Amino acid sequence: MKLLILDAGVVIKLHELGLWSAIVDRCDVHLSEIVARRECKYHEAQEDDWGRDIDLSHDIANETIKIFDVDQVDVESFKSLFDPNYFADLDAGEAESLAFLVNQKGSYRISSGDAIVYKVLGNLNRSDQGISLEEILAACGLGRTIQGYQYSKAFRLQLTQLGATDMVQGRGRKR
């Protein structure tokens, strides 16, 4: 899978499932600077259910994952397209990832466990650029049942449809 942007929740879930290395080996993984260095770093200090810490430094140093950085001005410009209440639950890593996604010419796809990411994609008429963790695992031949509805294809479809409905009804984006 090429040009795959992952949010922190998906990175953490892949580590919990013991599938991080398998995904990095099979996919062209991209992480925002904020996700890689801050949001996952916070979780490095916390032990997950399997008693391991998340450490991305090896993958970053070996460039097995790609890190991107978006100027704060560009992130704010992207966010300014929307009503402030639409982004009430959007964290910095998600904002940077979405700002990067919409300014790229390649066919990037983003995976998250947060509703707002898929709602934004639906609102921007870019539903096809979202992909659930469930769909990533299936495409990589690693399909399995994942605890957490937020990682399912059904969740992604439901939320992108809500975002598309918001777009049609004039909600979410500034006029």
C-alpha positions as CSV (number, residue, x, y, z in Angstrom):
1,M,0.0,0.0,0.0
2,K,1.5,3.3,-1.1
3,L,1.3,6.8,0.5
4,L,-0.4,5.7,3.7
5,I,-0.8,8.4,6.5
6,L,-1.4,7.0,10.0
7,D,-2.8,8.8,13.0
8,A,-1.3,8.2,16.5
9,G,-4.2,6.0,17.5
10,V,-3.6,3.6,14.6
11,V,0.1,3.5,15.3
12,I,-0.6,2.6,18.9
13,K,-3.2,0.0,18.0
14,L,-0.8,-1.6,15.5
15,H,1.8,-1.9,18.3
16,E,-0.7,-3.4,20.7
17,L,-1.6,-6.0,18.0
18,G,2.1,-6.7,17.4
19,L,1.6,-5.8,13.7
20,W,3.6,-2.6,13.4
21,S,6.6,-4.2,11.7
22,A,4.4,-6.2,9.3
23,I,2.6,-3.0,8.2
24,V,5.9,-1.0,7.9
25,D,7.3,-3.8,5.7
26,R,4.2,-4.0,3.5
27,C,3.2,-0.3,3.3
28,D,4.7,3.1,2.5
29,V,3.9,4.6,5.9
30,H,4.0,8.4,6.4
31,L,3.6,10.1,9.8
32,S,3.3,13.8,10.6
33,E,6.1,15.2,12.7
34,I,3.6,15.8,15.5
35,V,2.3,12.3,15.5
36,A,5.7,10.7,15.3
37,R,7.6,12.9,17.8
38,R,4.9,14.1,20.2
39,E,1.7,12.1,20.2
40,C,3.3,8.7,20.0
41,K,6.1,9.9,22.3
42,Y,3.6,10.5,25.0
43,H,2.5,6.9,24.7
44,E,6.2,5.7,24.8
45,A,6.2,6.6,28.5
46,Q,3.2,4.5,29.1
47,E,3.3,0.7,29.0
48,D,0.6,-0.8,26.8
49,D,-1.3,-3.9,27.7
50,W,1.6,-6.1,26.5
51,G,4.2,-4.3,28.6
52,R,6.2,-2.8,25.7
53,D,6.9,0.8,25.0
54,I,6.3,2.3,21.6
55,D,9.6,3.5,20.1
56,L,9.6,4.8,16.5
57,S,13.2,6.0,16.6
58,H,14.6,3.0,14.8
59,D,12.0,3.3,12.0
60,I,12.6,7.0,11.7
61,A,16.4,6.7,11.6
62,N,16.3,3.9,9.0
63,E,13.7,5.8,7.0
64,T,11.4,2.8,7.0
65,I,8.7,5.3,7.8
66,K,8.6,8.8,6.3
67,I,8.1,11.9,8.5
68,F,6.5,15.0,7.1
69,D,6.2,18.5,8.6
70,V,3.6,21.1,7.6
71,D,4.2,24.8,8.4
72,Q,1.8,26.0,11.2
73,V,0.7,28.7,8.8
74,D,-0.5,26.1,6.3
75,V,-2.2,24.0,9.1
76,E,-4.0,27.2,10.3
77,S,-5.0,28.0,6.7
78,F,-6.5,24.6,6.3
79,K,-8.4,24.8,9.5
80,S,-9.7,28.2,8.6
81,L,-11.8,26.6,5.8
82,F,-14.0,25.1,8.5
83,D,-16.2,26.5,11.3
84,P,-14.3,26.4,14.6
85,N,-16.9,24.0,16.2
86,Y,-16.3,21.5,13.4
87,F,-12.7,21.0,14.7
88,A,-13.6,20.9,18.4
89,D,-12.1,17.4,18.7
90,L,-9.3,17.7,16.2
91,D,-5.8,17.3,17.7
92,A,-2.6,18.8,16.3
93,G,-1.4,15.6,14.7
94,E,-4.7,15.1,12.9
95,A,-4.7,18.7,11.7
96,E,-1.2,18.4,10.4
97,S,-1.9,15.1,8.7
98,L,-5.1,16.4,7.0
99,A,-3.4,19.7,5.9
100,F,-0.6,17.6,4.4
101,L,-3.1,15.2,2.7
102,V,-5.1,17.9,0.9
103,N,-2.0,19.7,-0.4
104,Q,-0.4,16.6,-2.0
105,K,-0.8,15.5,-5.6
106,G,-0.2,11.8,-4.8
107,S,-3.0,9.4,-3.9
108,Y,-2.4,9.5,-0.1
109,R,-4.9,7.7,2.2
110,I,-5.3,8.4,5.9
111,S,-6.2,6.1,8.7
112,S,-7.5,7.2,12.1
113,G,-9.6,6.1,14.9
114,D,-11.1,9.5,15.3
115,A,-14.4,10.5,13.8
116,I,-13.4,14.0,12.9
117,V,-10.8,12.8,10.4
118,Y,-13.4,10.9,8.4
119,K,-16.0,13.7,8.7
120,V,-13.5,16.2,7.3
121,L,-12.8,13.9,4.4
122,G,-16.5,13.5,3.7
123,N,-17.0,17.2,4.0
124,L,-14.2,17.8,1.5
125,N,-15.6,15.2,-0.9
126,R,-12.5,13.1,-0.4
127,S,-14.1,10.1,1.2
128,D,-12.0,7.8,-1.0
129,Q,-8.8,9.0,0.8
130,G,-9.8,7.5,4.1
131,I,-9.0,3.9,5.0
132,S,-9.7,2.1,8.3
133,L,-7.2,-0.1,10.1
134,E,-9.5,-3.0,9.4
135,E,-9.1,-2.3,5.6
136,I,-5.4,-1.9,5.8
137,L,-4.9,-5.2,7.6
138,A,-7.2,-7.0,5.0
139,A,-5.3,-5.4,2.1
140,C,-2.0,-6.6,3.6
141,G,-3.2,-10.1,4.2
142,L,-3.3,-9.6,7.9
143,G,-7.1,-9.4,8.3
144,R,-8.5,-10.1,11.8
145,T,-11.1,-8.9,14.2
146,I,-10.0,-5.8,15.9
147,Q,-11.5,-4.6,19.2
148,G,-12.8,-1.0,18.8
149,Y,-15.5,0.0,16.3
150,Q,-13.4,3.1,15.5
151,Y,-10.9,1.0,13.6
152,S,-13.6,-0.7,11.4
153,K,-14.6,0.0,7.8
154,A,-18.2,0.5,9.0
155,F,-17.0,3.4,11.3
156,R,-15.1,5.0,8.4
157,L,-18.1,4.8,6.1
158,Q,-20.5,6.1,8.6
159,L,-18.4,9.1,9.5
160,T,-17.5,10.0,5.9
161,Q,-21.2,9.9,5.1
162,L,-21.9,12.3,8.0
163,G,-19.3,14.6,6.7
164,A,-20.7,14.4,3.2
165,T,-24.2,15.2,4.5
166,D,-22.7,18.1,6.4
167,M,-21.2,19.4,3.1
168,V,-24.5,19.1,1.2
169,Q,-26.4,20.8,4.0
170,G,-23.8,23.6,4.3
171,R,-22.4,22.6,7.7
172,G,-18.8,22.5,8.7
173,R,-17.2,24.6,6.1
174,K,-17.1,28.4,6.2
175,R,-19.1,30.1,3.4
